[in-house]
């Protein structure tokens, strides 16, 4: 006859069960503390963040900033099972990054009167990014940060360019677009008089001004290349190459757009250059550039699959019983 052991603990009260429940509770508390700490930080940076959103609404160059915040959050949430698989407190590195955040913010506030508005906002946004990164490391640890490094690094694109750096980038794109536009004209059999950044035709004179550098669409292509590499490619080398390819594609796209508008003004209607088609005409060319970028992604993806198959076949051959070396 089986006697009931009245002193035995029920299943839910077993040490393993209580340990699991304790871990779940500790993890939920950790996330609650993190959200609370994050809310306090957002309140501290409320004014710079308000200026940042206002800039994104009035500036075509930075109109993608809200999308960057949304994309980064989506990647963190959708990949939470892989990212937050193992969390741990990390006070040392987290406090170090948070200290850098405070230092950057203090420098911006101290020199606000001497800085340009964009430069001040650049430093304050960088300080906010350091706060987000330091808080993440503090609450979840270095290993979790490494697994979440892409969504967090993507937030760097929310930082406005310093004016000096922006001028250098625009100047590079302006010169490159002018050169590529000239090559396309010559390839099509047109040989306009080139002077400065202008192409002089008998009917019209076109200037590749700094506003025609294509920096907005170029930034969009670079960001899309990063996202496509992260989502579709495995090799770090291929991901870097994809971003490098995005730059000449953006320059070529801009040259095609300038040539198309010029020929349209010569052969169709000169008012095209001052009409709304001047802006809307960039969308089809951008789709062309994005298609070129996706074609590179498809080729790289196929090459990666071939390498994986070759490695799998090589491992099978090496583990086969008859794969021993003969004497």
C-alpha positions in Angstrom: 0.0 0.0 0.0 1.4 3.4 -1.0 1.4 5.9 1.8 1.0 9.6 1.0 4.0 11.6 2.0 2.4 14.6 3.7 5.6 16.4 4.2 6.4 16.4 0.5 6.4 19.9 -1.2 4.0 20.4 -4.1 5.4 20.8 -7.6 5.0 24.6 -7.7 6.9 24.9 -4.5 9.9 22.9 -5.7 13.3 24.8 -5.7 13.5 24.7 -9.5 10.0 26.2 -9.9 10.6 28.9 -7.4 13.9 29.7 -9.0 12.3 30.0 -12.4 9.6 32.3 -11.0 12.2 34.4 -9.3 14.1 34.8 -12.6 11.0 35.8 -14.5 10.1 38.3 -11.8 13.6 39.7 -11.7 13.6 40.1 -15.4 10.2 41.9 -15.5 11.5 44.2 -12.7 14.6 44.9 -14.7 12.6 45.9 -17.7 10.3 48.0 -15.5 13.3 49.8 -14.0 14.8 50.3 -17.5 11.6 51.9 -18.9 11.4 54.2 -15.8 15.0 55.2 -16.1 14.5 55.8 -19.9 11.5 58.0 -19.2 13.5 60.1 -16.8 16.2 60.5 -19.5 13.7 61.5 -22.2 12.3 64.2 -19.8 15.8 65.5 -19.2 16.5 65.7 -23.0 12.9 67.0 -23.8 14.0 70.3 -25.2 16.7 69.0 -27.5 14.5 66.2 -28.7 11.7 68.7 -29.4 14.1 70.7 -31.5 15.3 67.5 -33.3 11.7 66.5 -34.2 11.0 70.1 -35.3 14.1 70.0 -37.6 13.0 66.7 -39.1 9.6 68.2 -40.0 11.0 71.3 -41.6 14.2 69.9 -43.2 14.1 67.5 -46.2 17.5 66.3 -45.3 16.5 65.0 -41.9 13.0 64.0 -42.6 14.0 60.3 -42.0 14.8 60.8 -38.3 11.4 59.7 -37.0 11.6 56.6 -39.2 15.0 55.8 -37.7 13.6 55.8 -34.2 10.7 53.6 -35.3 12.9 51.2 -37.2 15.4 50.8 -34.3 12.5 50.1 -31.9 11.0 47.6 -34.2 14.3 45.7 -34.6 14.7 45.6 -30.9 11.2 44.4 -30.2 11.0 41.9 -33.1 14.4 40.4 -32.2 13.9 40.4 -28.4 14.0 36.6 -28.1 17.5 36.6 -29.5 18.7 39.9 -28.0 17.5 39.5 -24.4 18.2 35.8 -24.1 20.7 36.4 -21.3 20.7 39.7 -19.4 22.9 40.9 -16.6 23.6 44.2 -14.7 26.8 46.0 -15.9 27.4 49.0 -13.7 31.0 49.6 -14.7 30.6 50.1 -18.5 27.1 51.5 -18.2 28.2 54.1 -15.7 31.2 55.0 -17.9 29.0 55.6 -21.0 26.5 57.6 -18.9 29.3 59.7 -17.6 30.4 60.5 -21.2 26.8 61.4 -21.9 26.7 63.9 -19.1 30.1 65.3 -20.2 28.9 65.8 -23.8 25.7 67.5 -22.6 27.6 69.8 -20.3 30.0 70.8 -23.1 27.0 71.7 -25.3 25.2 73.7 -22.6 28.4 75.5 -21.6 29.2 76.6 -25.2 25.6 77.0 -26.5 26.1 80.7 -27.2 29.2 80.0 -29.3 27.8 77.1 -31.3 25.7 77.1 -34.4 22.2 75.8 -33.9 22.9 72.6 -35.8 26.2 72.0 -34.0 24.6 72.4 -30.6 21.8 70.0 -31.6 24.4 67.6 -32.9 26.2 67.4 -29.6 23.0 67.2 -27.5 21.6 64.4 -29.7 24.9 62.6 -29.4 24.7 63.0 -25.7 21.2 61.5 -25.8 22.5 58.5 -27.9 25.2 57.9 -25.3 22.5 58.0 -22.6 20.4 55.4 -24.5 23.5 53.2 -25.0 24.8 53.6 -21.4 21.3 52.8 -20.0 21.0 49.7 -22.2 24.4 48.4 -21.1 23.7 49.2 -17.4 20.5 47.2 -17.3 21.2 44.4 -19.7 24.9 43.9 -19.9 27.7 43.9 -22.5 26.7 40.6 -24.2 23.1 41.9 -24.7 24.5 45.2 -26.1 26.6 43.3 -28.6 23.5 41.4 -29.8 21.6 44.7 -30.1 24.5 46.7 -31.5 22.9 47.2 -35.0 19.5 48.7 -33.8 21.4 50.9 -31.3 24.1 52.0 -33.8 21.3 52.8 -36.3 20.2 55.6 -34.0 23.5 57.4 -34.8 21.7 58.5 -38.0 19.4 60.6 -35.8 22.3 62.9 -35.0 22.4 66.0 -37.3 25.7 66.5 -39.1 28.0 69.2 -37.8 28.0 72.1 -40.3 31.6 71.6 -41.2 31.1 67.9 -42.0 27.9 68.6 -43.8 29.7 71.1 -46.1 32.4 68.5 -46.9 29.9 65.8 -47.8 27.8 68.2 -49.9 31.0 69.4 -51.7 32.1 65.8 -52.4 28.7 64.8 -53.8 28.4 68.0 -55.8 31.8 67.4 -57.5 31.1 63.7 -58.1 27.6 64.4 -59.5 29.0 67.0 -61.8 31.7 64.6 -63.1 29.2 61.7 -63.6 26.7 64.0 -65.3 29.4 65.1 -67.8 30.2 61.4 -68.5 26.6 60.6 -69.1 26.1 63.5 -71.5 29.2 62.5 -73.4 28.0 58.8 -73.6 24.7 60.0 -75.0 26.5 62.1 -77.7 26.1 65.5 -76.0 29.2 67.7 -75.5 28.1 70.9 -73.7 30.5 73.6 -72.7 31.6 72.9 -69.1 32.4 75.9 -67.0 32.6 75.7 -63.2 29.7 73.5 -62.2 27.7 74.5 -65.2 26.8 72.8 -68.5 26.1 75.3 -71.3 23.8 74.2 -74.1 22.7 76.5 -77.0 19.2 76.3 -75.5 19.8 76.2 -71.8 22.5 76.4 -69.1 22.4 73.9 -66.2 24.3 74.4 -62.9 24.9 71.5 -60.6 24.5 73.5 -57.4 25.0 72.3 -53.9 21.2 71.8 -53.6 21.6 69.3 -56.5 24.2 67.2 -54.7 21.6 64.5 -53.9 22.7 64.2 -50.2 19.1 63.4 -49.1 18.6 60.5 -51.5 22.2 59.4 -50.9 21.6 59.2 -47.2 18.4 57.2 -47.8 20.3 54.7 -50.0 23.1 54.3 -47.4 20.5 53.6 -44.6 18.7 51.2 -46.8 21.9 49.4 -47.7 22.6 49.0 -44.0 19.1 47.6 -43.3 19.3 45.2 -46.4 22.7 44.0 -45.3 21.5 43.4 -41.8 18.3 41.6 -42.9 19.4 39.6 -45.9 23.2 39.1 -45.7 25.3 37.1 -43.3 28.9 38.1 -44.2 30.2 41.2 -42.5 32.4 41.8 -45.6 29.4 41.7 -47.9 27.5 44.1 -45.6 30.4 46.6 -45.7 30.7 46.2 -49.5 27.0 46.8 -49.9 27.2 50.2 -48.1 30.3 51.1 -50.2 28.3 50.3 -53.4 25.5 52.5 -52.2 27.6 55.6 -52.6 28.5 55.4 -56.3 24.9 54.2 -57.0 23.6 57.4 -55.3 26.0 59.6 -57.3 25.1 57.8 -60.6 21.4 58.2 -59.8 21.9 61.9 -59.3 23.7 62.2 -62.6 20.9 60.4 -64.4 18.3 62.7 -62.8 20.2 65.9 -63.8 20.6 64.6 -67.4 17.0 63.6 -67.6 15.7 67.0 -66.4 18.1 68.8 -68.8 17.1 66.8 -71.9 13.4 67.2 -70.8 13.9 71.0 -70.6 15.6 71.1 -74.1 13.3 68.8 -76.0 10.0 68.9 -74.1 9.4 72.1 -72.1 11.9 74.5 -70.6 9.5 75.0 -67.7 10.3 71.6 -66.4 13.3 73.0 -64.4 11.0 75.3 -62.4 8.0 73.0 -62.2 7.0 70.4 -59.6 8.4 67.7 -61.9 11.8 68.9 -60.8 11.1 67.4 -57.4 8.8 64.5 -58.4 11.2 63.4 -61.1 13.6 62.1 -58.4 11.3 59.3 -57.3 11.5 57.1 -60.4 15.3 57.5 -60.5 15.5 56.6 -56.8 13.5 53.4 -57.5 16.0 52.6 -60.3 18.9 53.1 -57.8 17.2 51.0 -55.1 16.6 48.3 -57.7 20.4 48.3 -58.5 21.1 48.0 -54.8 18.7 45.1 -54.4 20.3 43.4 -57.5 23.6 43.5 -55.7 22.0 42.1 -52.5 20.5 39.2 -54.6 23.9 38.4 -56.1 25.6 38.5 -52.7 23.0 36.3 -51.1 23.3 33.7 -53.8 27.1 33.7 -53.4 26.7 33.2 -49.7 24.4 30.3 -50.2 26.9 28.6 -52.5 29.6 29.0 -49.9 27.4 27.5 -47.2 26.6 24.5 -49.5 30.3 24.0 -50.3 31.1 24.1 -46.6 28.3 21.6 -45.8 29.5 19.2 -48.5 33.1 19.5 -47.4 32.1 18.7 -43.8 30.1 15.7 -44.9 32.9 14.4 -47.1 35.4 14.9 -44.3 33.2 13.0 -41.7 32.5 10.1 -44.1 33.9 6.7 -43.1 35.9 6.4 -46.2 37.4 9.9 -45.9 40.5 8.7 -44.0 43.8 9.4 -45.6 45.5 6.5 -47.3 49.1 5.4 -46.9 
